[in-house]
Amino acid sequence: MTLRLRLLLVLVGIVAAGLVVADVVTYNQLGSFLYGRTDQQLASSAPTAQRALSQCLSFGEGAGGCNLRFPPGTSLPVGTYFELLDANGGVVLSLPLGEAQSAPAPALPGGLPGSNGSPASSNPPPAYLSASAASGTHYRVLAQAVEINGQASGTLVVALPTTDISSTLGHLVWIETLVTAGVLLLLGALSWWIVRRGLRPLDDMTETAGAIAQGDLAQRVPDAGGGTEVGRLGVALNTMLANIEQAFAARAASEERLRRFLADASHELRTPLTSIRGYAEMFDRGARDRPEDLATSMRHIRNEADRMSELVNDLLLLARLDQERPLERARVELGDVVEAAVASARVSAPERAISYSHHHPVAVEGDASRLRQVVDNLLANASRHTPPGTPVDVRLGTDATSALLEVEDRGPGVAPEDEARIFEPFHRADDSRARATGGMGLGLAIVAAITRAHGGSAGVRSNPAGGATFWVTLPLAALDGSGPAPEAAAPPATAAPAVADVEEQDAELAS
């Protein structure tokens, strides 16, 4: 049974029970009112009937010659019976009002007031009861103890037919039945519409869940209004679906980055391995017997091995930083680190003008050697991707909470589509894999990883006049040097063996 049907049945059942109770109460109250008014008629007509019947007996008149006269305003229905009973219950005189003498009288029980079977009392109260005649007519009866001819005791019976009362109550039952049925039908139809409208968002949620189960994670539950329980459920489901979609998108992006990373790493490693294998084949083809060719082969093998060693070291560093392995923490004067890196770059590229400006000491908490690697990689990136002789400006400053390092060049700049991915491993603006056009693509990735490990960030922006500016922000150290430095999270327990394997492979390669 569906929730909609259960709600409908419960609602209609409660209303039906309420209507039935109201109908029963109305029926009983109206019946009590009508019978009470009839009892009042009986009580008001009893003295007149007693006097008239007593006179008929006094003058020896029978029922046919007795004339009952009631005061003006007294209205008794046709078929009202008047009887005098002796103490034994025998009929002394019986007179129907407006009916033939042969009309059946109501059947009365024994023990009426004034009879021998009644409780002994000097002044018994009148009794009101219901009785029926052989014809099926129902009566409301007043039985009252009276004296017959001033001596013998007896019972005066006044019986009013309750045909009108029964008709009225029967008509009321029909009206109540029709009204109750109509109200229940109307209420059922209205309740069905209201419940269906109120639970329609649940049907929408079911359809949405089915669409999501088919793989469409972009589906959302229609807004049902946040003021209802169903509306709040819809808002919660949409929030959950958005988080799930974001998590799936992040996982897909991570898997795509991993595949791209493995492909790029394989490509970078395949090139020196191919070169080493080629020079080794030259050695087997006779270069060992030619000293000049042997020296050339060994020199190229050594160069390619150094390139592989550099690549493996960079990959090992990225793995450590991605696993959030803790770095050394000490107070570092960033200006000294940048100045030393700029001096080294000037020696390596004397034809290039490299300017450096900073106005006051800038202290950060971190690893001085890794911070030096950040500056070296930024300078090497500027030198590699700009024409020879292009000037480079290095600036170091601070704001309220961070140190800001900027390396600005006047080269071709960075395309907008490359700005979002330029700090990813192995990404190069030039799709060519040649070393002459851009190295291995790990320098800026290492810059971003080291910066994140220090609690900072890295980015790039294009200059309006041409070129690009690479910037790095790092948290400033406490003034007294005792402030807590941001610590990287401990590496996952399952990731340590992988790093250890890389370190072992690196050691074997170095040996």
N, C-alpha and C positions, 0 to 999 in steps of 0.2 A: 504494500500500500504506500502510495507516494505521500510526501509531506503535505502537498497541496490538498489531497483528499482527506488526510487526517485532520488538518486544520479546519476544513469545511465541515466535516462531520462533527467535530467537537463544538464548533460555533453554533451550528444548526441544532445540535442536541441540547446545548445549554439554553438556547432561546426557546426551543420546543418545551423543555421542562418548565421554564418560567411561564410560558403562555398557558400550559395545562394547569399549573397551580393557580394562575390568575382566573382561568375559566371556572375551576372548581370553587374557588372562593366567591366569585361573582354569583355562581349558581346557588350556592348555599345561602349567601346573604340575601339574595332576592327571594328565595324560597322562604327563609325565615321572616322576611318582611311581609310577604303576602300572607303567610299563615298567621302571623301576628295580627295583621289587620282583620283577617277572617275571625280570629278569636275575639277581637273587639266587637265585631258585628254580632257574634253569638252572645256575648255577655250583655250587649245593649238590648238585644231582642228577647232575651230570656224572661224578664219580668212581665213584659206585655203578653208573651205567649203563655206564661203560667196563669195570668189572670183570665185570659180568654178561654183557655182549656178548663180552668176551674169553673167558670160560668157555664160552659157547655155541659159539664157534669152536673152542676147544680140544677139546671133546668131540664136535665134529662135529654138534651139534644145529642144526636149522634154526630158522627164526623161530617155527614152531608149537610146538617143544618147549622153547624157551628160557623160563625163568621168572625174571622180574625181581623182585627183592625189595629194597624200600627201607627204610631205618631207620624206626622208629616216629616219628610226628610229621611225616613227609614227605608232603605232599599235592600230587599232580600232577593236573591236570585230565584227564578222559577225552579221548582223541584226541591225546595227546602222542606225538610220533614220536621214535624212536631209530634212528639209522643209523650204519653204519660204511662209509666210502668209502675206496677205495684211492687210491694217489697219482695215478691218472689220472682220478679222479672217479667211478669205477664203484662201484655199490652192492655191498658185501660182505655186509651184513646190514641188514635194515630191519624194524623192529618198532613197530607202533602200539600204544599202551597202551589196552587195552579196546576196540579197534576190530577189525573184520575185516581179514584180510590184504589184501583188495582195496581197502581205503580209499586214496584218492589221497594221495601224499606231497607235501610242499611242493617247489616248483621252486626249486632253489638256484643261485646264480650260480657262475661258475668262480673259480679263484684263492683257494680257501679255505685256511686254515692246514693244512699237512700234505700238500697236493697239489703236483704238479710245477710248477704255475703260480703258487704262492705265493712271496713273497720269501724268499730263502735266509736261514735263521736256525737256530741250534742249538736255540733254545727260543722259538718264535714265540708271541706272546700270543694268547689266544682272541679270536674275533671275534663280535660281537653284531650281528645284522641282522634285518630283517623280510622275510618271504617269503609267497607265496600259493600255494595248491593249485589244481588244476584245478576243484575243486568250489566255489571262491570263498572257502574258509576262509583266514583270515589267521593267520600264525604269527610268533612271536618265536623266533629261531633262535640257538643257541650252536654255533659251529664251532670245534673244538679239535684241534690236531695230537696224534696218539697213535701208538703202535706196535702193529702187528697181529701176533700170535703171536710177539712179542719180536723180530721182524726187520724186516718191511716197515713202512714209514711209511704212515700214512693219516690220515683225518679222522673224528673223532667229532662227530656232529650230534645235537643235542637240540633239538626244535622243540615249543614250547608254543602251543596255539591261543590267540589273543587275542580270542576271541568275547566273553568277559565284559568285557574292557577296552573293546572297541568298543561293546558295549551300554551300559556305564557312561558312556562319553564321549558317546554319542548321546543318552542320557537327560539328561545334563548340558546338552547343547546345547538340548534342548527346554525344560528348566527355565529356562535362561538366556534363551531367546527369550521365553517366556511372562512371566517376571519383568520383563525389560526392557520388553516391550510394555505390561505393566500399570503399571509405574512411570512410563513416558512418558505414558500416558493419564491416570493420576492427577495427575502433575505438570502436564500440559498444562491439565487442567481447573482445578486449584488456581491455577496461574499466571495463567490467563485471568481467574479471579475476583479475584485479588490485583491484577493490572494494571488491570483494569477499575475496581476500587474505588479504586486509587491515582490513576488518571487521570480519575476522575469530576469532580473540580473543573475540569479543562480543558473538559469538556463544559458545565459550568455557566458557565464564562467565555465560551464560544462563545455560549450562549443570552443571557447578559447583554450581550455585545457586539452581538448582533442586536437586542435590545430598545433599547439605547442608539442604535443606528443608526436605529431608528424614531422617535427623539426623546424617549425616556423616560430623562432624565438622572439620575433618582433611583435607578435600578437599581444594585445592588452585588453583587459576587462573594461567594457564601457562604463563611464562614470554614472553611478546611480545616486549620487548625492551623499555627502559625508555625514549627514545628520542621522542616518539610520544604521542599524546593525549591518545590513547587507551593503550599504554604501561604504562603511568603514572596512568591511571585509574586502570589498573591491579595491579600496586604496591600498590595503596591506598586500593584497595579491599583486597589484601593479608594481609596488615597491620591490617585492620579492622577485617578480619576473625581470624587472630592470636590473637588479643585482645579479640574477642568474645569467641574463644575457651579457652583462658586462664581464662576468667571470668567464663565460664561454669565449667571448671575444678576446679577453686577455690570454686565455689558454691557447686559443688558436694563433694569436699573435706571437706568443712565446714559442709555440711549436714551429711557426714559420721562421722566427729568428734563429731558433736552434738549427733548423734544416739549412738556412742560409749560412749560418756560422760554420757548420760542418763542411758544407760545400766549399766555402771560401778557405777554410783552414786546409782542407784536402788539396785545393788548388795551390795554395801557397807552399805547402810541403812537397807537392808533386814536382814543382819546378826545380828546386835544388836537388831533389833525389834523382830526377832525370839527368841533371847535369853531372852529378857524381857518378851515376851509372855509365854515362857516355865517356867520361874521362877514365873510368876504370876499364872500359872496353878498349880504349886507346892503349892503355898499359898492357893489356893482354895481346893486342895486335902488334906489339914490338916497340912501344915507346920506352920500355924498360932498357932497351939496348941503345937508346938515343938520349944522352943526358939532357939536351935542351928540351926535348919533348917530355921527358920524365919530369923535369922541373916545372914545366908549364902545367902538366896534368896535376901534379901535387899542389901547385899554387891554387889552381881553380877548385880542386877538391876541398882544400882548406878554406877558401872563401865561401863556397857553398855550405860547408859545415858550420862556419861562423854565422852565416845567414840563418840556417836552421836553428842553431843554438839561440840566436837573438829572438827568432819567432817563438820557440818553445818557452823562453824566459818570459816573453810578453804574455803568452797564453797562460803560463803558470801564475803570473801576477794578476791577470784578470780573474782567474779562478779563485785565487785567495781573496781578492776584493769582493767578488760576487758572493762568496761564502761568508763575508763579513768577518774575516779573520782580524783580530785586533791588531792595530798598528802601534808603533812606539808613540808615547805621548810625552811631550816636553814643550817647554816654552821656546818658541822659535821666533827670531827676528826676521820677519818675511822680507824686509828690505834688503838684508844681507844676502839672502838666498837668491832673490831676483837679480841683485847686482852682480853676483858671481856668475849666474847663468848668462847674463847679457855680456859680460866680459869674455866668457868662453865662446859665445856666438860671434863676437867681433873678431876673435882670433881665427875662427873657422871660416868666416866669410868676410875678409878685410875689404872687399869691394862694396859691401852693403852697409849703408848708414843705419845704425841701430841706436836710437835715442832712448834714454831712460830718465824718468822724472818721478820723484816722490818728495813730499814736503816734511814728513815727520815719521818717527819710528812706528812700525806696525807690527804688533806682537800677536801671534796666534798659538794655539795648542795643537801640536801635531808631530809628524815624522818629517824631519828636515830633509832626509834623502828623498822621500817620496814627493815632497813639495818641490824640491829641485827638479825632479823628473817631470813634474807638471809644467814648470817654466821651460825646461829644455824642449819638451815635445811641442809646446805652443810656438817657440821660436823656430824649431825645425820645420814645423808645418808652414809657417810664414815664408821661410826660405825656399821650401820645396815647391810651393804653389804660386810663387811670384817670379817675374823675370829677374835675371841677375841685375844687381844694382838698385833694386826697388827698396826704398827706405822702409823701416819698420819702427814704430813708436811703441814703447812700453811705458805704461803708467800704473802707479800704485797709489791707492788712496783708501779712505775709510768713510763709512757713514756711521750711524748711531751704534750699530751692533755688529757690523761686518767689515771685513777687509775686501777691497775690490781691486783685482789685477786685470788690466786690459792690454792686449797685444793687437795693435792696429797695423794693417798693411795697406798698400795702395795697388794691389794686384787686381785680377779680374773679378774678385768677389766670389760670393757663394750664391748659387741659384736658389730661388725660394723653395723649390721642391726638394733641395738637398739639405736645407737648414734643419728639418725635423729628424733626419737620419744621419747627420754628419758625425755624430758621436757614437754611432753603432760600430761594433767590430767589423773590420774588413770593408767598410763602406768607403767608396771613392767617388768623387764627382766625375772623374774620368772612368768610363767603363773599361778602359784598357787595363790589362793586368801587368803591363810592363813596369818594371821598377823605376824606369827613368821618368814616368809620369805620375808617380805618387806613392812609392813605398808599399808597405803591406796593409795599410789602413787600420793599424792598431794604435797609433799615437794618440789621436783624439779620444778613442775609447778608453785608453788608460787615463787620460786627463779627467774624463767624466767619472770614472770609477774611483780614482784617488780622491777627487773632490767630494764625492758622496760619502766616502769613508771618513772624511774629516767633518762631515755635517754641513757641507756647502753645496754649491751648484755651479754648473758651467753652461755656457750658451754662446751664440754667435748672432751678430746682426750685420746687415749690409750697410755700408756708408753711402750717404747721398752722393758724395763726390767720387765714388768708386772704391773698390776694395772691401775688406771685411774687418770687423773687430771681434776678436774672441775674448770673452770675459769669464772670470772665475771669482766667486764670492766665498769667503771663509769666515766662520765666527771668530770674533776677536777674543783674545785671552783676557782673563780677569786682570784688573789693574795691579793687584798684589802678587799675581802669579799663583795664587793658591786656590783659585776657583776650580770647580769640577769641570774637567774636560769631557766632551762627549765621547762615550765609549761605544765602539761597534759591538753589535750583538755577538754572542758566542756562536761558533759555526755549528751547524747541525751535526749530530752524531754520525749520521749516515754519509755525510759528505767528506769527512776527514780521510777515509781510506783512499778516495779518488785523488785528493791532493797529494797524499803520501806517494801514490803510484807515480804521479807526474814528477814529484821531486826525485824519486829513485831513477826514473828514466832520464831526467836532466843530469843527475850525477853520473850515470853511466855514459851519457853522451859526452859530458865534459871530460871524462877519463879517456 
